[in-house]
Amino acid sequence: MKVIKYPFWILWKSWFYLLATLLIFLWLPLLLIFTAKPRWYHLFYWVARNLWAIPILYGMGFFPRIRRGYAISNNRHSYMLVANHTSMMDIMLMFYCSKNPFVFVGKKELSKLPLFGYFYKRIAIMVNRKSPQSKKEVYTQAMQRIQNGLSICIFPEGGVPDDECIILDKFKDGAFRIAIECQIPIVPMVFYDAKKRFPFHFFAGSMGRMRVDILPPVPTEGKSLTEKDPLQEEVRALILQRLTEVYPK
């Protein structure tokens, strides 16, 4: 059976890279204009969400299903958006889930990717995890974006676990430190199907639905950094509980 699937996987995953690149080239003039000034970021976000991320999801045969959703798209508050991280599709899913603009915090290495990396380093908050100074700058940049009315998105696992048996890896504390320091609520999201539908392993995956739970915000108002670790464990437990209900060990 897998012998039959191998040609499909090769063509299908090659189509992903081709589609993502073609869409960037198609909207290149708009992307260049809207990344020229910080105050135009909301226009860049609209293009990135509606003309890049969503077409990629549907173009790959994925059908997002938001369940028990908290309506983050209907208000203008800043949030810290967090989710489990298992696939490149997590980026597109996060765009799909929020009509309100947010900024990704991600590893600096992504800026080296052809074309995508050019825009990534202009609009994302990049962090070099080996540099303490870089981590400090993340907090400063995040505060500036929040003051401009934007939300922040971090995948708190810090990367995709090498062991595919891990349902949810340990969380790093950056998202929770920023949320407390900026006094913004944390919105946990649960991505159920991304690893099954589009894993990093090349010869695997399938078309189908992409289920997401958007959980109610976890408040940080009045909390101090001494409460960071319990907050981190609380949010992780919320996501892990939902994942283990669908994928029991």
C-alpha positions in Angstrom: 0.0 0.0 0.0 2.8 2.4 0.9 4.4 1.8 -2.5 1.3 3.4 -4.0 1.4 6.3 -1.6 5.0 7.3 -2.2 4.4 9.0 -5.6 1.4 10.8 -4.0 3.5 12.0 -1.1 6.3 13.2 -3.4 3.9 15.2 -5.6 1.7 16.4 -2.8 4.5 17.7 -0.6 6.3 19.2 -3.5 3.0 21.0 -4.3 3.1 22.5 -0.9 6.5 24.2 -1.4 5.5 25.3 -4.9 2.1 26.7 -3.7 3.6 28.6 -0.8 6.3 30.1 -3.1 3.9 31.0 -5.9 1.5 32.8 -3.5 4.4 34.9 -2.2 5.4 35.8 -5.7 1.8 36.6 -6.6 1.3 39.0 -3.8 5.0 40.2 -3.7 4.2 43.9 -4.5 1.6 44.1 -1.6 3.9 42.3 0.8 6.8 44.6 0.0 4.6 47.7 0.5 2.9 46.6 3.7 6.2 45.6 5.4 7.7 49.0 4.7 6.3 50.6 7.8 5.2 49.1 11.1 1.9 51.0 11.1 0.9 49.0 8.0 1.3 45.7 9.7 -2.4 45.1 9.9 -2.6 45.3 6.1 0.3 42.8 5.8 -1.4 40.5 8.2 -4.7 40.6 6.2 -2.8 39.6 3.0 -0.7 36.9 4.8 -3.8 35.4 6.4 -6.4 35.6 3.6 -4.3 35.4 0.5 -1.5 33.1 1.7 -2.2 31.0 4.7 -5.8 30.1 4.0 -5.3 29.3 0.3 -2.4 27.0 1.3 -4.6 25.1 3.8 -7.4 24.5 1.3 -5.0 24.1 -1.6 -3.4 21.2 0.3 -6.8 19.6 0.9 -7.1 20.6 4.6 -10.4 21.7 6.1 -10.0 23.6 9.4 -12.7 23.0 12.0 -12.7 25.3 15.0 -14.5 23.8 17.9 -15.6 25.3 21.2 -14.0 28.4 19.9 -13.4 31.5 22.0 -14.2 34.5 19.8 -10.7 36.1 19.7 -11.6 37.4 16.2 -14.3 39.7 17.6 -12.4 41.9 19.9 -9.3 44.1 19.9 -7.5 43.1 23.0 -4.0 41.8 22.9 -3.4 38.2 23.8 -0.6 35.7 24.1 -1.6 32.9 21.7 0.0 29.5 22.4 -0.5 26.0 20.9 1.1 22.6 20.6 3.6 22.5 17.7 3.9 19.5 15.4 3.8 20.6 11.8 4.6 23.4 9.4 0.8 23.8 9.0 0.7 25.1 12.5 1.6 28.5 11.1 -1.2 28.5 8.6 -3.7 27.2 11.3 -2.8 30.0 13.7 -3.4 32.6 10.9 -6.8 30.9 10.2 -7.8 31.0 13.9 -7.3 34.7 14.4 -8.6 37.5 12.3 -7.0 39.9 14.7 -3.3 40.6 13.8 -0.6 38.9 15.9 3.2 38.6 15.6 5.1 35.3 15.7 8.0 34.9 18.1 10.2 32.3 16.5 13.8 31.0 16.1 16.2 33.1 14.1 17.2 30.2 11.8 13.9 30.6 9.9 15.1 33.9 8.5 17.6 32.0 6.4 14.9 30.3 4.3 14.7 31.6 0.7 12.0 34.3 0.2 9.9 33.3 3.2 12.9 34.2 5.4 13.0 37.8 3.9 9.6 38.6 5.2 9.9 36.6 8.3 12.8 38.7 9.6 10.9 41.9 8.7 7.7 41.2 10.6 8.4 38.5 13.2 10.2 38.7 16.5 13.3 36.6 16.2 15.1 34.9 19.0 18.5 33.3 19.2 17.9 30.8 22.0 21.7 30.6 22.7 21.9 34.3 23.4 20.7 35.8 26.7 20.8 39.2 25.1 18.5 38.1 22.3 16.0 36.8 24.8 16.0 40.2 26.5 15.3 42.0 23.2 12.3 39.7 22.6 10.6 41.1 25.7 11.3 44.7 24.5 10.0 44.0 21.0 6.9 42.2 22.3 6.0 45.1 24.6 6.2 47.5 21.6 3.9 45.3 19.5 1.4 44.9 22.3 1.4 48.7 22.9 0.5 48.9 19.2 -2.6 46.7 19.8 -1.1 43.4 18.4 -1.2 40.0 19.9 1.8 37.7 20.3 2.0 34.0 19.2 4.6 31.6 20.6 4.7 27.8 20.3 6.0 27.2 23.9 7.5 23.8 23.2 10.2 25.7 21.4 10.3 23.3 18.5 8.9 20.0 17.3 10.0 17.0 19.5 12.3 14.5 17.7 10.4 11.7 19.4 7.1 11.5 17.5 5.6 9.5 20.5 5.7 12.7 22.6 2.2 14.1 22.7 3.2 17.4 24.2 6.8 18.4 25.1 7.8 20.5 28.1 7.1 24.2 27.8 9.7 26.9 27.8 8.9 30.0 29.9 9.2 32.8 27.4 5.5 33.1 26.5 4.4 33.1 30.1 7.1 35.6 31.2 6.0 38.0 28.4 2.3 37.5 29.2 2.8 38.3 32.9 5.1 41.3 32.3 2.7 42.7 29.7 -0.4 41.7 31.8 -2.2 40.1 28.8 -4.3 37.0 28.8 -3.1 33.7 27.4 -5.2 31.9 24.9 -4.4 28.2 24.7 -5.1 26.4 21.4 -5.1 22.7 20.7 -4.1 21.5 17.2 -5.3 17.9 17.0 -4.6 16.8 13.5 -1.6 18.7 12.1 1.0 16.0 13.0 -1.2 13.3 11.3 -2.1 15.4 8.3 1.3 17.1 7.5 4.2 15.8 9.7 7.8 16.8 9.2 8.5 13.3 8.1 8.3 13.5 4.3 6.7 10.2 3.5 3.6 10.6 5.6 0.4 12.6 5.8 -3.0 12.9 4.2 -5.7 15.4 3.3 -8.6 15.9 5.6 -10.0 18.0 8.5 -7.8 20.0 10.8 -9.5 20.3 14.2 -8.7 23.1 16.6 -9.9 23.9 20.0 -9.6 27.5 21.1 -9.8 27.5 24.9 -11.0 30.4 27.1 -8.3 32.9 28.0 -6.2 32.3 31.1 -5.8 35.7 32.9 -2.5 37.1 34.0 -3.8 40.4 35.5 -2.3 40.9 38.9 0.2 38.0 38.6 3.9 38.4 39.2 6.9 36.5 37.8 6.9 34.4 40.9 3.7 32.8 39.6 5.2 32.1 36.1 5.9 28.4 36.7 2.4 27.5 38.0 0.9 29.5 35.1 3.0 27.6 32.6 2.0 24.2 34.1 -1.7 25.3 34.2 -1.7 26.1 30.5 0.2 23.0 29.5 -2.2 20.8 31.5 -5.2 22.4 29.7 -3.7 21.5 26.3 -2.4 18.1 27.3 -5.8 17.1 28.7 -7.5 17.8 25.4 -4.8 16.0 23.4 -4.9 12.9 25.6 -8.7 12.7 25.2 -8.2 12.3 21.5 -4.8 10.5 21.5 -4.7 8.4 24.8 -1.3 7.0 25.6 
